[in-house]
């Protein structure tokens, strides 16, 4: 009679002991390596412990260096398929090739997972980089630079960004941390720059939320619909040129000189 993987047997004990010895040497052993070290067949290892992810979870081996990136990529794919509410952490662990325990070490829950998705795949960090580099320059320099850097980050990820946009503007409690991150670190930084330029007399006074929407709306819409509308008017200009022109239009609309 086959033994349960969750139970105890001399074979399972020998297999786990061999796996721990290999892991203790700084390795993340494969089933074949554990089988050789334990003196059993690979099929026996699979029978008593399951998959490699199950094995690593059983010996409490930490995730490998690529685990975080794999988990985020798999999570984004699942997010596009079913949305955050239906996303299964068990399925995510399987797709990412890790144990459930190791997945939860990286991301304690869906809220932490979604927050990291926003940080990784949204143009949050590129926008902050522009403000750190050019924050003392006038809007005619800064706003096109923000548009170009954000668009370059989004390019090729349009579907992923669309999914994130839907989730981040939804009401699911798991998205609160992601929304707070986007607001506190991204939107707030851009709004702060805009308000400073209004106070300096370079931009005409306008409610900061409206100023932000006037800027983000055209740039994001262009990036997301660029392929769809490429056949109109003889083709599209290069992406960075197009979004810079939209940002320059925003500057002209709000410029005091105009």
Number of C-alpha atoms within 10 A of each C-alpha: 3 6 12 12 14 11 10 11 13 8 16 21 14 18 25 21 16 21 26 22 15 17 18 11 9 10 13 20 20 16 24 16 15 27 21 14 16 20 13 15 14 16 12 15 24 18 15 22 22 16 18 20 22 19 26 25 19 17 15 14 21 18 20 11 8 9 18 17 12 17 23 20 18 18 26 23 17 19 20 17 12 11 16 22 13 10 18 15 18 14 14 23 22 18 16 22 19 25 25 18 21 21 25 15 12 15 19 12 13 20 18 17 24 26 21 18 18 23 16 14 18 21 21 20 18 19 24 20 13 18 19 11 10 16 16 13 13 15 23 17 16 20 27 23 20 23 28 22 21 24 26 17 17 19 13 12 16 17 13 16 21 15 18 24 13 11 23 21 12 13 10 12 10 20 24 19 19 23 17 14 18 20 15 11 15 19 19 16 19 21 17 12 20 23 20 14 19 18 12 10 13 19 22 17 16 13 9 16 12 10 17 16 10 15 19 17 11 16 20 19 10 18 20 20 11 17 11 9 12 12 10 8 7 7 11 14 11 8 17 16 14 20 27 22 16 20 27 20 16 20 22 15 14 19 18 13 10 9
